[in-house]
Amino acid sequence: MATLALLTPGCQRGAEPGALDYILAPWLIEGLGRPFAPTELNARYDLAQQTIVLEWRPAREPISGAPTARHRVYLYRDGPPREYYRPGDQLAEVSAFAYATDAAPFSGALYFVVTGLQLNTESAPSNTSALTLP
């Protein structure tokens, strides 16, 4: 908190961002204790197994850079999400960097997002990955 307080006096509403703002941007967006978001989320349909398979690069702890222990998988049926972290959209919580589920209950366009969890602090969302099933 002290670091953030030292940096804010020079900030003015409407001012152009300076070099320091660009250096600090990832920390300010993610939060100082919040894991960095998972990346490269990819959703695919496995025809042989008739499953939906999601794979991603894990969220990372902000200090050590180690992968987070858990991830939450979110499913949206009505287009890419405008709101994140809604409990009703959570499909699963996993301790892996991949997830598979039976495709039978699903049809149409599906949109997936993954977040990382570290000490119950949730990361920003990954990229959205879309999949269309018959």
C-alpha positions as CSV (number, residue, x, y, z in Angstrom):
1,M,0.0,0.0,0.0
2,A,2.8,2.4,0.8
3,T,4.3,2.0,-2.7
4,L,0.9,2.8,-4.3
5,A,0.4,5.8,-2.1
6,L,3.8,7.2,-3.1
7,L,2.9,6.8,-6.8
8,T,-0.5,8.4,-6.8
9,P,0.2,12.0,-5.8
10,G,1.6,12.7,-9.3
11,C,-1.5,11.2,-11.0
12,Q,-3.9,13.7,-12.5
13,R,-7.2,13.0,-14.1
14,G,-6.9,13.2,-17.8
15,A,-3.1,13.4,-17.8
16,E,-1.2,11.5,-20.4
17,P,0.4,8.3,-19.1
18,G,4.1,8.4,-18.5
19,A,6.8,5.8,-18.8
20,L,6.3,4.7,-15.2
21,D,2.6,4.1,-15.8
22,Y,3.4,1.7,-18.6
23,I,5.9,-0.2,-16.4
24,L,3.4,-0.4,-13.5
25,A,0.3,-1.1,-15.7
26,P,0.3,-4.9,-15.3
27,W,0.6,-4.7,-11.6
28,L,-2.1,-2.0,-11.3
29,I,-4.5,-3.9,-13.5
30,E,-3.9,-7.3,-11.9
31,G,-3.6,-6.0,-8.3
32,L,-0.5,-6.4,-6.2
33,G,-1.4,-9.8,-4.6
34,R,-3.6,-11.1,-7.5
35,P,-2.4,-13.9,-9.7
36,F,-1.6,-13.0,-13.3
37,A,-4.3,-14.2,-15.7
38,P,-4.1,-17.6,-17.5
39,T,-3.3,-17.3,-21.2
40,E,-3.8,-19.1,-24.5
41,L,-7.1,-20.7,-23.6
42,N,-8.2,-23.1,-26.4
43,A,-11.5,-24.9,-26.6
44,R,-12.0,-27.9,-28.9
45,Y,-14.4,-30.7,-29.5
46,D,-13.0,-34.2,-29.3
47,L,-15.2,-36.2,-31.8
48,A,-13.8,-39.6,-30.8
49,Q,-14.5,-39.1,-27.1
50,Q,-17.5,-36.7,-27.6
51,T,-16.0,-34.3,-25.1
52,I,-15.2,-30.6,-24.9
53,V,-11.6,-30.1,-24.1
54,L,-10.1,-26.9,-22.7
55,E,-6.4,-26.3,-22.4
56,W,-4.5,-23.2,-21.3
57,R,-1.3,-21.8,-19.9
58,P,-1.7,-21.5,-16.1
59,A,-2.2,-18.3,-14.1
60,R,1.0,-17.3,-12.3
61,E,1.7,-16.0,-8.8
62,P,2.7,-12.4,-8.8
63,I,5.9,-12.8,-6.7
64,S,7.3,-16.2,-7.4
65,G,5.9,-16.6,-10.9
66,A,4.9,-20.2,-10.0
67,P,1.7,-21.6,-11.5
68,T,-1.4,-21.2,-9.3
69,A,-2.7,-24.4,-7.7
70,R,-6.3,-24.0,-8.9
71,H,-8.3,-22.6,-11.8
72,R,-11.9,-21.8,-12.3
73,V,-13.6,-22.6,-15.7
74,Y,-16.5,-20.4,-16.7
75,L,-19.1,-21.1,-19.4
76,Y,-21.2,-18.5,-21.2
77,R,-23.9,-19.4,-23.7
78,D,-25.1,-15.9,-24.8
79,G,-21.9,-14.5,-26.3
80,P,-18.6,-13.4,-25.0
81,P,-19.0,-12.4,-21.4
82,R,-19.6,-8.8,-20.3
83,E,-19.4,-9.7,-16.6
84,Y,-17.0,-12.2,-15.0
85,Y,-16.9,-14.1,-11.8
86,R,-20.7,-14.8,-11.6
87,P,-21.1,-18.1,-9.6
88,G,-23.9,-19.2,-11.9
89,D,-21.5,-19.2,-14.9
90,Q,-18.8,-21.3,-13.1
91,L,-18.6,-24.7,-14.8
92,A,-15.8,-26.3,-12.7
93,E,-12.8,-25.6,-10.4
94,V,-9.8,-27.7,-11.2
95,S,-6.2,-28.2,-10.1
96,A,-4.9,-28.7,-13.6
97,F,-4.1,-26.7,-16.7
98,A,-6.8,-28.6,-18.8
99,Y,-10.4,-29.6,-18.4
100,A,-12.7,-32.0,-20.2
101,T,-16.4,-32.6,-20.0
102,D,-19.1,-34.6,-21.7
103,A,-20.4,-32.6,-24.7
104,A,-23.9,-34.3,-24.7
105,P,-25.7,-31.6,-22.7
106,F,-24.4,-28.8,-24.8
107,S,-25.3,-27.4,-28.2
108,G,-24.8,-24.2,-30.1
109,A,-22.2,-21.5,-29.4
110,L,-20.3,-21.8,-26.2
111,Y,-17.8,-19.3,-24.8
112,F,-15.2,-20.2,-22.1
113,V,-13.0,-18.2,-19.8
114,V,-10.6,-19.4,-17.1
115,T,-9.2,-17.7,-14.0
116,G,-6.5,-18.6,-11.6
117,L,-6.9,-18.9,-7.8
118,Q,-4.2,-18.3,-5.3
119,L,-5.2,-18.1,-1.6
120,N,-8.8,-17.5,-2.7
121,T,-7.8,-14.5,-4.7
122,E,-9.0,-14.8,-8.3
123,S,-7.0,-13.6,-11.3
124,A,-8.3,-11.5,-14.1
125,P,-10.0,-13.7,-16.8
126,S,-8.1,-15.4,-19.6
127,N,-8.9,-14.8,-23.2
128,T,-12.3,-16.0,-24.3
129,S,-12.4,-19.2,-26.4
130,A,-15.4,-20.0,-28.5
131,L,-16.7,-23.3,-29.6
132,T,-19.8,-24.2,-31.7
133,L,-21.4,-27.6,-31.3
134,P,-24.2,-29.0,-33.6
